[in-house]
Amino acid sequence: MARRERRVEFDEVWMRRYLIAANWKMHGSLEMVHKFAEGFDQGVDLGADVVLFPPAVYLGAVQGLTSKYVQLGMQDVGVASEGAHTGEIAASMVKDVGGSWVIVGHSERRTDQSESDVLVAQKFASAIAADLSPIVCVGETLAQREAGDAFAVVSKQLQAVIELCGVSALVKGAIAYEPLWAIGTGLTATPEQAGQMHASIRELVAGLDQDTAQAVRIIYGGSVNPENAGLLFAQDEIDGALVGGASLQAASFAAIVAAI
Ligand code: 13P
């Protein structure tokens, strides 16, 4: 049965909209922003949330060049709402300049900045408090997968957010399943591997609240490209993608968006 038909039956209230996000990480320049905007002309609502996460300093430049169908966000956010925290950016400031999303707990920050599950949960909470939509990233290393611990790791990361913010808060943002072994490696999780993990995550949420489980968007990240996007999106449990490398060129990101 087609994915869309099944969803209408599955839940009359909630239709999960696809979410396709471009995480540029620490890549880009003003020149690249201009080039990207010329090539990525999203002139209509495709029935998906399309969100760009440029490095924070380029937020304004991107905003000035993209259409109203492209939303913007920041790749991280501070916990405090304001004050003497040099280098931090508050969620309310993201909102103030027109951003509507933030990424929290990306594995690169969990590794490079030693961000703990608790800190990630606090960032999720600060985003919600500022009326932003946080995407919380979860995912296991290859060693953890091979040891059979993948779901235990993912579930622990998610539980921290649920404990602090409550399960229903997940609907205000999204969950991104990003297995570390698939990030930037060209090794994509197979649609079945990703689909299985997404289903397990949804089951975990359903154990706490059925409505949240049906409504929450679970997107996949890890070497998504124009060739594999369609197969990933064909999985019922995959509600979109968080794209790294392939989001840096307008043409490949547009092809991924088109794959919905
Ligand atoms: P790649 O698409 O480059 O593997 O990066 C995935 C990612 O980390 C997105 O947040």
py3Dmol code that shows the C-alpha trace and the ligand (Angstrom):
import py3Dmol

protein = """\
ATOM      1  CA  MET A   1       0.000   0.000   0.000  1.00  0.00           C
ATOM      2  CA  ALA A   2       1.298   3.444  -0.764  1.00  0.00           C
ATOM      3  CA  ARG A   3       2.879   5.304   2.064  1.00  0.00           C
ATOM      4  CA  ARG A   4       0.565   8.279   1.918  1.00  0.00           C
ATOM      5  CA  GLU A   5      -2.612   6.177   1.861  1.00  0.00           C
ATOM      6  CA  ARG A   6      -1.461   4.160   4.839  1.00  0.00           C
ATOM      7  CA  ARG A   7      -0.823   7.287   6.832  1.00  0.00           C
ATOM      8  CA  VAL A   8      -4.259   8.716   6.286  1.00  0.00           C
ATOM      9  CA  GLU A   9      -5.788   5.534   7.653  1.00  0.00           C
ATOM     10  CA  PHE A  10      -3.193   5.200  10.333  1.00  0.00           C
ATOM     11  CA  ASP A  11      -3.961   8.512  11.918  1.00  0.00           C
ATOM     12  CA  GLU A  12      -6.708  10.910  11.002  1.00  0.00           C
ATOM     13  CA  VAL A  13      -5.297  13.776  12.999  1.00  0.00           C
ATOM     14  CA  TRP A  14      -1.600  13.652  12.269  1.00  0.00           C
ATOM     15  CA  MET A  15      -0.056  13.545   8.840  1.00  0.00           C
ATOM     16  CA  ARG A  16       3.675  13.479   9.221  1.00  0.00           C
ATOM     17  CA  ARG A  17       5.156  15.999   6.852  1.00  0.00           C
ATOM     18  CA  TYR A  18       8.510  15.158   5.359  1.00  0.00           C
ATOM     19  CA  LEU A  19      11.413  17.099   6.817  1.00  0.00           C
ATOM     20  CA  ILE A  20      14.474  17.510   4.629  1.00  0.00           C
ATOM     21  CA  ALA A  21      17.320  19.380   6.273  1.00  0.00           C
ATOM     22  CA  ALA A  22      20.700  20.540   5.032  1.00  0.00           C
ATOM     23  CA  ASN A  23      23.415  20.528   7.680  1.00  0.00           C
ATOM     24  CA  TRP A  24      26.309  22.430   6.161  1.00  0.00           C
ATOM     25  CA  LYS A  25      28.449  21.842   9.254  1.00  0.00           C
ATOM     26  CA  MET A  26      31.570  24.066   9.162  1.00  0.00           C
ATOM     27  CA  HIS A  27      31.493  24.500   5.401  1.00  0.00           C
ATOM     28  CA  GLY A  28      30.651  27.470   3.243  1.00  0.00           C
ATOM     29  CA  SER A  29      31.432  31.071   2.481  1.00  0.00           C
ATOM     30  CA  LEU A  30      29.469  34.063   1.240  1.00  0.00           C
ATOM     31  CA  GLU A  31      30.355  33.003  -2.271  1.00  0.00           C
ATOM     32  CA  MET A  32      28.995  29.515  -1.673  1.00  0.00           C
ATOM     33  CA  VAL A  33      25.795  30.924  -0.144  1.00  0.00           C
ATOM     34  CA  HIS A  34      25.175  32.975  -3.297  1.00  0.00           C
ATOM     35  CA  LYS A  35      25.923  30.051  -5.574  1.00  0.00           C
ATOM     36  CA  PHE A  36      23.678  27.743  -3.573  1.00  0.00           C
ATOM     37  CA  ALA A  37      20.812  30.222  -3.568  1.00  0.00           C
ATOM     38  CA  GLU A  38      21.041  30.663  -7.336  1.00  0.00           C
ATOM     39  CA  GLY A  39      20.783  26.928  -7.868  1.00  0.00           C
ATOM     40  CA  PHE A  40      18.268  26.089  -5.166  1.00  0.00           C
ATOM     41  CA  ASP A  41      15.112  27.820  -6.186  1.00  0.00           C
ATOM     42  CA  GLN A  42      12.400  26.332  -3.995  1.00  0.00           C
ATOM     43  CA  GLY A  43       9.449  28.265  -5.362  1.00  0.00           C
ATOM     44  CA  VAL A  44       6.584  26.080  -4.136  1.00  0.00           C
ATOM     45  CA  ASP A  45       5.470  24.158  -1.095  1.00  0.00           C
ATOM     46  CA  LEU A  46       6.360  20.561  -1.897  1.00  0.00           C
ATOM     47  CA  GLY A  47       4.527  19.222   1.118  1.00  0.00           C
ATOM     48  CA  ALA A  48       7.742  19.054   3.087  1.00  0.00           C
ATOM     49  CA  ASP A  49       9.609  21.205   5.554  1.00  0.00           C
ATOM     50  CA  VAL A  50      12.874  22.141   3.864  1.00  0.00           C
ATOM     51  CA  VAL A  51      15.371  23.570   6.335  1.00  0.00           C
ATOM     52  CA  LEU A  52      18.879  24.919   5.829  1.00  0.00           C
ATOM     53  CA  PHE A  53      21.409  24.900   8.647  1.00  0.00           C
ATOM     54  CA  PRO A  54      24.326  27.054   7.482  1.00  0.00           C
ATOM     55  CA  PRO A  55      27.099  28.064   9.872  1.00  0.00           C
ATOM     56  CA  ALA A  56      25.492  30.624  12.198  1.00  0.00           C
ATOM     57  CA  VAL A  57      27.349  33.608  10.788  1.00  0.00           C
ATOM     58  CA  TYR A  58      25.758  33.033   7.364  1.00  0.00           C
ATOM     59  CA  LEU A  59      22.186  32.782   8.627  1.00  0.00           C
ATOM     60  CA  GLY A  60      21.323  36.334   7.585  1.00  0.00           C
ATOM     61  CA  ALA A  61      22.914  35.971   4.155  1.00  0.00           C
ATOM     62  CA  VAL A  62      21.033  32.745   3.452  1.00  0.00           C
ATOM     63  CA  GLN A  63      17.802  34.245   4.695  1.00  0.00           C
ATOM     64  CA  GLY A  64      18.090  37.173   2.316  1.00  0.00           C
ATOM     65  CA  LEU A  65      18.500  34.895  -0.666  1.00  0.00           C
ATOM     66  CA  THR A  66      16.050  32.044  -0.178  1.00  0.00           C
ATOM     67  CA  SER A  67      12.303  31.814  -0.719  1.00  0.00           C
ATOM     68  CA  LYS A  68       9.622  31.654   1.956  1.00  0.00           C
ATOM     69  CA  TYR A  69       9.456  27.880   1.421  1.00  0.00           C
ATOM     70  CA  VAL A  70      12.913  27.439   2.844  1.00  0.00           C
ATOM     71  CA  GLN A  71      13.205  27.536   6.616  1.00  0.00           C
ATOM     72  CA  LEU A  72      16.348  28.250   8.557  1.00  0.00           C
ATOM     73  CA  GLY A  73      18.032  26.983  11.644  1.00  0.00           C
ATOM     74  CA  MET A  74      21.216  26.844  13.646  1.00  0.00           C
ATOM     75  CA  GLN A  75      23.473  23.820  14.071  1.00  0.00           C
ATOM     76  CA  ASP A  76      23.628  24.186  17.856  1.00  0.00           C
ATOM     77  CA  VAL A  77      22.197  26.423  20.574  1.00  0.00           C
ATOM     78  CA  GLY A  78      23.180  27.646  24.016  1.00  0.00           C
ATOM     79  CA  VAL A  79      21.446  26.461  27.152  1.00  0.00           C
ATOM     80  CA  ALA A  80      21.222  29.831  28.906  1.00  0.00           C
ATOM     81  CA  SER A  81      18.673  32.371  27.759  1.00  0.00           C
ATOM     82  CA  GLU A  82      21.158  35.264  27.989  1.00  0.00           C
ATOM     83  CA  GLY A  83      24.075  36.537  30.030  1.00  0.00           C
ATOM     84  CA  ALA A  84      27.833  36.320  30.345  1.00  0.00           C
ATOM     85  CA  HIS A  85      28.454  33.258  28.165  1.00  0.00           C
ATOM     86  CA  THR A  86      31.058  34.262  25.604  1.00  0.00           C
ATOM     87  CA  GLY A  87      30.589  32.603  22.250  1.00  0.00           C
ATOM     88  CA  GLU A  88      27.163  31.169  23.017  1.00  0.00           C
ATOM     89  CA  ILE A  89      24.019  31.979  21.053  1.00  0.00           C
ATOM     90  CA  ALA A  90      20.653  31.844  22.804  1.00  0.00           C
ATOM     91  CA  ALA A  91      17.621  30.166  21.309  1.00  0.00           C
ATOM     92  CA  SER A  92      15.705  33.454  21.499  1.00  0.00           C
ATOM     93  CA  MET A  93      18.393  35.054  19.294  1.00  0.00           C
ATOM     94  CA  VAL A  94      17.948  32.374  16.645  1.00  0.00           C
ATOM     95  CA  LYS A  95      14.255  33.143  16.730  1.00  0.00           C
ATOM     96  CA  ASP A  96      14.927  36.872  16.639  1.00  0.00           C
ATOM     97  CA  VAL A  97      16.807  36.665  13.347  1.00  0.00           C
ATOM     98  CA  GLY A  98      14.208  34.494  11.677  1.00  0.00           C
ATOM     99  CA  GLY A  99      15.423  30.982  12.448  1.00  0.00           C
ATOM    100  CA  SER A 100      12.863  28.394  13.412  1.00  0.00           C
ATOM    101  CA  TRP A 101      14.935  25.250  13.963  1.00  0.00           C
ATOM    102  CA  VAL A 102      18.057  24.125  15.809  1.00  0.00           C
ATOM    103  CA  ILE A 103      20.043  20.896  15.740  1.00  0.00           C
ATOM    104  CA  VAL A 104      21.038  19.556  19.151  1.00  0.00           C
ATOM    105  CA  GLY A 105      23.312  16.656  20.022  1.00  0.00           C
ATOM    106  CA  HIS A 106      24.934  16.139  16.649  1.00  0.00           C
ATOM    107  CA  SER A 107      27.465  13.340  17.079  1.00  0.00           C
ATOM    108  CA  GLU A 108      30.272  15.651  15.973  1.00  0.00           C
ATOM    109  CA  ARG A 109      29.478  17.928  18.936  1.00  0.00           C
ATOM    110  CA  ARG A 110      28.973  14.994  21.296  1.00  0.00           C
ATOM    111  CA  THR A 111      32.498  13.915  20.301  1.00  0.00           C
ATOM    112  CA  ASP A 112      34.382  17.180  19.685  1.00  0.00           C
ATOM    113  CA  GLN A 113      32.790  19.208  22.481  1.00  0.00           C
ATOM    114  CA  SER A 114      32.098  16.264  24.811  1.00  0.00           C
ATOM    115  CA  GLU A 115      28.401  17.092  24.928  1.00  0.00           C
ATOM    116  CA  SER A 116      26.597  14.787  27.328  1.00  0.00           C
ATOM    117  CA  ASP A 117      23.082  13.406  26.974  1.00  0.00           C
ATOM    118  CA  VAL A 118      21.999  15.748  29.777  1.00  0.00           C
ATOM    119  CA  LEU A 119      23.478  18.839  28.099  1.00  0.00           C
ATOM    120  CA  VAL A 120      21.807  17.878  24.824  1.00  0.00           C
ATOM    121  CA  ALA A 121      18.499  17.538  26.645  1.00  0.00           C
ATOM    122  CA  GLN A 122      19.008  20.994  28.199  1.00  0.00           C
ATOM    123  CA  LYS A 123      19.608  22.447  24.734  1.00  0.00           C
ATOM    124  CA  PHE A 124      16.463  20.751  23.497  1.00  0.00           C
ATOM    125  CA  ALA A 125      14.576  22.362  26.385  1.00  0.00           C
ATOM    126  CA  SER A 126      16.009  25.816  25.722  1.00  0.00           C
ATOM    127  CA  ALA A 127      14.938  25.572  22.074  1.00  0.00           C
ATOM    128  CA  ILE A 128      11.399  24.581  23.033  1.00  0.00           C
ATOM    129  CA  ALA A 129      11.223  27.441  25.543  1.00  0.00           C
ATOM    130  CA  ALA A 130      12.037  29.882  22.733  1.00  0.00           C
ATOM    131  CA  ASP A 131       9.423  28.316  20.466  1.00  0.00           C
ATOM    132  CA  LEU A 132      11.999  26.802  18.143  1.00  0.00           C
ATOM    133  CA  SER A 133      11.864  23.287  16.733  1.00  0.00           C
ATOM    134  CA  PRO A 134      14.834  21.209  17.877  1.00  0.00           C
ATOM    135  CA  ILE A 135      16.127  18.214  15.929  1.00  0.00           C
ATOM    136  CA  VAL A 136      17.819  15.883  18.397  1.00  0.00           C
ATOM    137  CA  CYS A 137      20.443  13.631  16.839  1.00  0.00           C
ATOM    138  CA  VAL A 138      20.937  10.115  18.123  1.00  0.00           C
ATOM    139  CA  GLY A 139      23.072   7.298  16.820  1.00  0.00           C
ATOM    140  CA  GLU A 140      25.553   4.543  17.610  1.00  0.00           C
ATOM    141  CA  THR A 141      29.159   3.866  16.631  1.00  0.00           C
ATOM    142  CA  LEU A 142      30.119   0.863  14.517  1.00  0.00           C
ATOM    143  CA  ALA A 143      31.577  -0.887  17.574  1.00  0.00           C
ATOM    144  CA  GLN A 144      28.330  -0.360  19.473  1.00  0.00           C
ATOM    145  CA  ARG A 145      26.320  -1.747  16.530  1.00  0.00           C
ATOM    146  CA  GLU A 146      28.585  -4.757  16.215  1.00  0.00           C
ATOM    147  CA  ALA A 147      28.244  -5.403  19.936  1.00  0.00           C
ATOM    148  CA  GLY A 148      24.462  -5.436  19.516  1.00  0.00           C
ATOM    149  CA  ASP A 149      24.099  -2.244  21.548  1.00  0.00           C
ATOM    150  CA  ALA A 150      22.798   0.128  18.872  1.00  0.00           C
ATOM    151  CA  PHE A 151      19.285   0.488  20.210  1.00  0.00           C
ATOM    152  CA  ALA A 152      20.422   0.696  23.843  1.00  0.00           C
ATOM    153  CA  VAL A 153      22.686   3.631  22.946  1.00  0.00           C
ATOM    154  CA  VAL A 154      20.030   5.434  20.922  1.00  0.00           C
ATOM    155  CA  SER A 155      17.385   4.870  23.536  1.00  0.00           C
ATOM    156  CA  LYS A 156      19.622   6.243  26.335  1.00  0.00           C
ATOM    157  CA  GLN A 157      20.290   9.388  24.279  1.00  0.00           C
ATOM    158  CA  LEU A 158      16.595   9.884  23.675  1.00  0.00           C
ATOM    159  CA  GLN A 159      15.525   9.101  27.231  1.00  0.00           C
ATOM    160  CA  ALA A 160      17.558  12.056  28.496  1.00  0.00           C
ATOM    161  CA  VAL A 161      15.442  14.400  26.382  1.00  0.00           C
ATOM    162  CA  ILE A 162      12.200  12.682  27.341  1.00  0.00           C
ATOM    163  CA  GLU A 163      13.051  12.813  31.042  1.00  0.00           C
ATOM    164  CA  LEU A 164      13.788  16.530  30.986  1.00  0.00           C
ATOM    165  CA  CYS A 165      11.218  17.783  28.479  1.00  0.00           C
ATOM    166  CA  GLY A 166       8.455  15.182  28.550  1.00  0.00           C
ATOM    167  CA  VAL A 167       7.689  12.813  25.709  1.00  0.00           C
ATOM    168  CA  SER A 168       5.156  15.065  23.958  1.00  0.00           C
ATOM    169  CA  ALA A 169       7.845  17.755  23.470  1.00  0.00           C
ATOM    170  CA  LEU A 170       9.367  15.533  20.771  1.00  0.00           C
ATOM    171  CA  VAL A 171       6.550  16.513  18.427  1.00  0.00           C
ATOM    172  CA  LYS A 172       7.665  20.149  18.541  1.00  0.00           C
ATOM    173  CA  GLY A 173      10.881  19.133  16.849  1.00  0.00           C
ATOM    174  CA  ALA A 174      12.140  15.905  15.342  1.00  0.00           C
ATOM    175  CA  ILE A 175      14.483  12.999  15.979  1.00  0.00           C
ATOM    176  CA  ALA A 176      17.369  12.401  13.589  1.00  0.00           C
ATOM    177  CA  TYR A 177      18.804   8.896  13.576  1.00  0.00           C
ATOM    178  CA  GLU A 178      22.392   9.303  12.448  1.00  0.00           C
ATOM    179  CA  PRO A 179      24.536   6.198  12.867  1.00  0.00           C
ATOM    180  CA  LEU A 180      28.076   7.474  13.352  1.00  0.00           C
ATOM    181  CA  TRP A 181      29.524   4.886  10.991  1.00  0.00           C
ATOM    182  CA  ALA A 182      27.398   6.301   8.169  1.00  0.00           C
ATOM    183  CA  ILE A 183      28.303   9.969   8.620  1.00  0.00           C
ATOM    184  CA  GLY A 184      30.612  11.294   5.951  1.00  0.00           C
ATOM    185  CA  THR A 185      31.774   7.785   5.105  1.00  0.00           C
ATOM    186  CA  GLY A 186      29.709   7.019   2.026  1.00  0.00           C
ATOM    187  CA  LEU A 187      28.429   3.994   3.983  1.00  0.00           C
ATOM    188  CA  THR A 188      24.690   4.577   4.182  1.00  0.00           C
ATOM    189  CA  ALA A 189      22.609   2.427   6.486  1.00  0.00           C
ATOM    190  CA  THR A 190      20.475   0.247   4.240  1.00  0.00           C
ATOM    191  CA  PRO A 191      16.855   1.379   4.048  1.00  0.00           C
ATOM    192  CA  GLU A 192      16.014  -1.738   6.090  1.00  0.00           C
ATOM    193  CA  GLN A 193      18.620  -1.007   8.796  1.00  0.00           C
ATOM    194  CA  ALA A 194      17.441   2.577   9.095  1.00  0.00           C
ATOM    195  CA  GLY A 195      13.781   1.584   8.899  1.00  0.00           C
ATOM    196  CA  GLN A 196      14.257  -0.946  11.697  1.00  0.00           C
ATOM    197  CA  MET A 197      15.923   1.552  14.006  1.00  0.00           C
ATOM    198  CA  HIS A 198      13.262   4.158  13.245  1.00  0.00           C
ATOM    199  CA  ALA A 199      10.548   1.604  14.035  1.00  0.00           C
ATOM    200  CA  SER A 200      12.264   0.750  17.335  1.00  0.00           C
ATOM    201  CA  ILE A 201      12.483   4.442  18.235  1.00  0.00           C
ATOM    202  CA  ARG A 202       8.810   4.899  17.429  1.00  0.00           C
ATOM    203  CA  GLU A 203       7.962   1.854  19.541  1.00  0.00           C
ATOM    204  CA  LEU A 204       9.917   3.300  22.459  1.00  0.00           C
ATOM    205  CA  VAL A 205       7.946   6.539  22.172  1.00  0.00           C
ATOM    206  CA  ALA A 206       4.668   4.633  21.744  1.00  0.00           C
ATOM    207  CA  GLY A 207       5.348   2.891  25.039  1.00  0.00           C
ATOM    208  CA  LEU A 208       5.059   6.322  26.658  1.00  0.00           C
ATOM    209  CA  ASP A 209       2.509   8.057  24.464  1.00  0.00           C
ATOM    210  CA  GLN A 210       0.766   6.759  21.356  1.00  0.00           C
ATOM    211  CA  ASP A 211      -0.180  10.161  19.930  1.00  0.00           C
ATOM    212  CA  THR A 212       3.390  11.403  20.175  1.00  0.00           C
ATOM    213  CA  ALA A 213       4.653   8.224  18.521  1.00  0.00           C
ATOM    214  CA  GLN A 214       2.357   8.707  15.560  1.00  0.00           C
ATOM    215  CA  ALA A 215       3.144  12.373  15.180  1.00  0.00           C
ATOM    216  CA  VAL A 216       6.867  12.614  15.812  1.00  0.00           C
ATOM    217  CA  ARG A 217       9.064  12.852  12.774  1.00  0.00           C
ATOM    218  CA  ILE A 218      12.063  10.544  12.685  1.00  0.00           C
ATOM    219  CA  ILE A 219      14.511  11.464   9.951  1.00  0.00           C
ATOM    220  CA  TYR A 220      17.645   9.663   8.813  1.00  0.00           C
ATOM    221  CA  GLY A 221      21.139  11.084   8.417  1.00  0.00           C
ATOM    222  CA  GLY A 222      24.342   9.504   7.174  1.00  0.00           C
ATOM    223  CA  SER A 223      25.620   9.688   3.592  1.00  0.00           C
ATOM    224  CA  VAL A 224      22.210  10.506   2.131  1.00  0.00           C
ATOM    225  CA  ASN A 225      22.601  11.393  -1.541  1.00  0.00           C
ATOM    226  CA  PRO A 226      20.386  11.757  -4.613  1.00  0.00           C
ATOM    227  CA  GLU A 227      20.888   8.078  -5.461  1.00  0.00           C
ATOM    228  CA  ASN A 228      19.794   6.561  -2.144  1.00  0.00           C
ATOM    229  CA  ALA A 229      17.273   9.181  -0.944  1.00  0.00           C
ATOM    230  CA  GLY A 230      14.278   7.709  -2.760  1.00  0.00           C
ATOM    231  CA  LEU A 231      14.821   4.235  -1.297  1.00  0.00           C
ATOM    232  CA  LEU A 232      15.225   5.645   2.195  1.00  0.00           C
ATOM    233  CA  PHE A 233      12.103   7.808   1.894  1.00  0.00           C
ATOM    234  CA  ALA A 234      10.129   4.784   0.663  1.00  0.00           C
ATOM    235  CA  GLN A 235      10.436   3.312   4.157  1.00  0.00           C
ATOM    236  CA  ASP A 236       7.267   4.023   6.123  1.00  0.00           C
ATOM    237  CA  GLU A 237       9.203   4.937   9.238  1.00  0.00           C
ATOM    238  CA  ILE A 238      11.568   7.411   7.570  1.00  0.00           C
ATOM    239  CA  ASP A 239      10.110  10.895   7.554  1.00  0.00           C
ATOM    240  CA  GLY A 240      12.944  12.720   5.848  1.00  0.00           C
ATOM    241  CA  ALA A 241      16.664  13.299   6.007  1.00  0.00           C
ATOM    242  CA  LEU A 242      19.396  15.310   7.652  1.00  0.00           C
ATOM    243  CA  VAL A 243      21.898  15.727   4.852  1.00  0.00           C
ATOM    244  CA  GLY A 244      25.545  16.686   5.265  1.00  0.00           C
ATOM    245  CA  GLY A 245      27.932  16.532   2.319  1.00  0.00           C
ATOM    246  CA  ALA A 246      25.280  16.230  -0.372  1.00  0.00           C
ATOM    247  CA  SER A 247      23.569  19.398   0.870  1.00  0.00           C
ATOM    248  CA  LEU A 248      26.493  21.645  -0.021  1.00  0.00           C
ATOM    249  CA  GLN A 249      25.626  21.757  -3.703  1.00  0.00           C
ATOM    250  CA  ALA A 250      22.251  23.117  -4.704  1.00  0.00           C
ATOM    251  CA  ALA A 251      21.721  20.505  -7.405  1.00  0.00           C
ATOM    252  CA  SER A 252      22.273  17.466  -5.185  1.00  0.00           C
ATOM    253  CA  PHE A 253      20.238  18.873  -2.308  1.00  0.00           C
ATOM    254  CA  ALA A 254      17.422  19.756  -4.717  1.00  0.00           C
ATOM    255  CA  ALA A 255      17.526  16.198  -6.082  1.00  0.00           C
ATOM    256  CA  ILE A 256      17.200  14.830  -2.533  1.00  0.00           C
ATOM    257  CA  VAL A 257      14.229  17.117  -1.840  1.00  0.00           C
ATOM    258  CA  ALA A 258      12.700  16.019  -5.138  1.00  0.00           C
ATOM    259  CA  ALA A 259      13.020  12.380  -4.062  1.00  0.00           C
ATOM    260  CA  ILE A 260      10.110  12.774  -1.641  1.00  0.00           C
TER     261      ILE A 260
END
"""
ligand_1 = """\
10
13P
P 26.811 13.241 5.623
O 25.538 13.356 4.831
O 27.928 14.030 5.065
O 27.152 11.797 5.878
O 26.504 13.884 7.059
C 25.398 13.471 7.758
C 25.207 14.354 8.920
O 25.973 14.298 9.867
C 24.111 15.322 8.888
O 23.933 15.933 10.109
"""
view = py3Dmol.view(width=600, height=400)
view.addModel(protein, "pdb")
view.setStyle({"model": 0}, {"cartoon": {"style": "trace"}})
view.addModel(ligand_1, "xyz")
view.setStyle({"model": 1}, {"stick": {}})
view.zoomTo()
view.show()
